[in-house]
Amino acid sequence: MTMVVNNYREIEKRVAAACERAGRNRSEVTIVAVSKTKPDEMVEELAAAGVRDFGENKPQELMRKHDGILTDEGEPLRWHMIGNLQTNKVKMVVGKACLIHSVPSLHTAEAVSKEAVKKGVVVPVLIEINIAEEETKHGADAAETENLVRTIAALPNLSVKGLMAIAPPVEDPEENRGYFKSLRRMRDRLRAENIGNAPMTELSMGMTGDFEVAVEEGATIVRVGTAIFGARDYSV
Ligand SMILES: *Cc1c(COP(=O)(O)O)cnc(C)c1O
């Protein structure tokens, strides 16, 4: 088994254990392997082992890996767009990303909707919330979430599947439990509203440092990079 496949199996075990602790079914949680900056060969090794869900934060890299890496059946993998999305790059991911996690504003949503109409596709999106209200982070304010979800869900050719957040980097993952709880409560409230085109079933939260706590608090998607692929080198 290669290193990345071995690492992935380890993450699977930890997700399964977190599900068990929380009394959840393992099938409720999708692991997105965040392959940003990492070579195609590593993705191919995981794909050969049956892994299908991958995440990228740059439109060009998502597009390139989507088109360039195919399964044995000749199908593309499932590519999740998890990074800041400039409106002039929306056309690169619409039709290629299986889910856009990072829609922080009406402005971005309008650009995605327009491109989706043009291509005749319905695009699944998550609304990104700046859960810890950090100055440096993208994402909508929690207070405006309901209005934003209603407005975005009313745009053509979008399906608002849920919420996403990037919790602050912390030493102890327990420090983020409160943020995960509040995102989940927010999602639950919105789901109960039964807004058209906004099923609100998904909760994308948890990364290498805190995914187990996120699963315990209801994450349906965890985005794990470093623990699978190793540390990233941005200098090259
Ligand atoms: C890079 C990235 C991740 C993965 O982070 P790790 O700490 O390496 O697991 C998850 N989510 C987003 C939005 C990212 O940009």
The ligand as an SDF file (V2000), in Angstrom:
LIG
                    3D

 15 15  0  0  0  0  0  0  0  0999 V2000
   -6.4670   23.2910    2.5590 C   0  0  0  0  0  0  0  0  0  0  0  0
   -7.8730   23.1940    2.9920 C   0  0  0  0  0  0  0  0  0  0  0  0
   -8.3260   22.0880    3.7460 C   0  0  0  0  0  0  0  0  0  0  0  0
   -7.4150   20.9700    4.2110 C   0  0  0  0  0  0  0  0  0  0  0  0
   -6.6340   21.3970    5.2710 O   0  0  0  0  0  0  0  0  0  0  0  0
   -5.6870   20.3810    6.1250 P   0  0  0  0  0  0  0  0  0  0  0  0
   -5.4720   21.0890    7.3870 O   0  0  0  0  0  0  0  0  0  0  0  0
   -4.4560   20.2000    5.3120 O   0  0  0  0  0  0  0  0  0  0  0  0
   -6.4430   19.1270    6.2820 O   0  0  0  0  0  0  0  0  0  0  0  0
   -9.6660   22.0430    4.0940 C   0  0  0  0  0  0  0  0  0  0  0  0
  -10.5170   23.0120    3.7340 N   0  0  0  0  0  0  0  0  0  0  0  0
  -10.1260   24.0790    3.0130 C   0  0  0  0  0  0  0  0  0  0  0  0
  -11.1230   25.1120    2.6430 C   0  0  0  0  0  0  0  0  0  0  0  0
   -8.7950   24.2080    2.6230 C   0  0  0  0  0  0  0  0  0  0  0  0
   -8.4190   25.2890    1.9120 O   0  0  0  0  0  0  0  0  0  0  0  0
  1  2  1  0
  2  3  1  0
  2 14  2  0
  3  4  1  0
  3 10  2  0
  4  5  1  0
  5  6  1  0
  6  7  2  0
  6  8  1  0
  6  9  1  0
 10 11  1  0
 11 12  2  0
 12 13  1  0
 12 14  1  0
 14 15  1  0
M  END
$$$$
